[in-house]
Amino acid sequence: MLQDVFRIAASALSAESLRITLSAQNLANSDSIVTPDGGAYQRQEPVFETAPVDGAGDSQALGVRVAAVVRDARPPRMEYDPGNPLANSDGMIAKPAVDPIFELIDLMEATRVYQANLAAAQSAKSDMLAAVNSLSMV
């Protein structure tokens, strides 16, 4: 059913939108050594899972949803900066374990997946309009 295509694409668009947001936050905070929680920023990433799409009725259509947003458990990178007021007694500061190149690649991938799901929804819309137009010509 074409409505299921819209629901599946919408679930993926929502999930990828959060993934894009988290990647952007990770990039923006890649040098944040102090957070409101204390300590260096910790990278965040979404955990996706399959789920029945909302409003599918009798359909068995599965979409995607965000099960959780988890913080990276890797320890912070230690960098020597004795002039920094936040440095420990050895002159080291804790910097986020965020790899900007990885984040950019993840951001590009999430953007492409988002675009692919948008294209699927647009294709389903075109098919639905073509079906309606063919019925109106009869």
N, C-alpha and C positions, 0 to 999 in steps of 0.2 A: 504494500500500500504506500502511496506517495506521502501520506501524512506521517508514516513511520520514518521515512527518509528525513523529513523536516525535524522530527523529534530527535532522531539519532544525531543529525548534524548539529542541532542546537545544543545537545549535551556535550558534544566534542568541542564546539566553539566556546562554550562556557569554561570547560576544563583547560583548554589551551590558552584562553585569555588569562586565567590565573597563573598558568605556567610562564607566560610572557611577563606578567607583572612581577612574579617572584624573581625571574632572571634579571629584570631591570633593577629590582631592589638589591639583589646580590651585587650587581655591577656598581651601583651607586654607593654601596657600603663596603666596597672591597678594601678601603683604607680606614674604616671606622674602628678605632682602637678602644673607644669607650661607648658603651650603649646604656640605655636606661636600666637594663637588667644587670649591668656591670660586666666588665671584661670586653674582649673583642667581639665584633659582630660574628655571628654564626650563619653560614650559608643555609638557605631554606629551599626545599624542593617539594613539589606535590607528589602524592602517591595516588595513582589512578586505579580504579577498579570498574568492572562491568556492572551495570545495573539496569533493571527494566526502565524503559523510558516512560516519563509521566504521560498520562492520558492515552496510553496505547490500548486500553480496553482488553479485548481478547487476544491481541497480538502478543507474540513472544519476542518482540523487538528489544534488543539490548543496546544501550548506549554506554557512555562513560561518565563517571562522576569522580570527584575528588574525595578520596577516603580520609585523607589527612594531609597536613602540611608538616613535614618533619625538618628538624634542624640537623645539620651535618654534625656528626659526632667526632670528626677529626679535630685534633688539638690545634690551637692557633700556631702560626709560624712565629718563631722567635727571631727578632731582628735586633742587632746591636745599634743602640742609639743612646749613648750615655748622657747626652744633653737634653733629652726629653724628660720633662718633669714626671712622666708616668713610668719611667724606666725603673726596673728593680735594682737591687744592690749590685748586680753584675752588669748593669747598663743595658739590659735587654728589655724590649717591649714586645707585647703579644699583638700580632697582626692577624686579621682574619685569614682563614684558610680558603680563600676565594681565588680561583684562577680566572682572570678576566677573559682569556682566550676561550676557555671551556664555556664560560657564561655567554660569550658572543655566539659561539657555535650552537649552544642550546637555544638561544634566542632566535637565531635564524631557522633552526629546525622547527621550533614551536610556531613561528610565523608561517612557515610553509605548510604545516599541518593545518593551521587555522585557515589559510587560503584554500587548501584542498577541500575542507569541509564546507566552506562558503560556496565554492564552485559546485559541490554536490547539491547543496540546497538550491542554488540558482538554476541548475539543470532540472531538478525536480519541479521547480516553479514553472519553467518553460514548458516542460512536458504536460503539467496540469493545465496551463493556459491553452496549449495546443489541443488538448482533449476537449476542453470547454468550447473552444472555437469550432472544432469539427462537429460537435453536437448542435451548436447553434446554426450551422449551415444546413442541417438536415431538415 
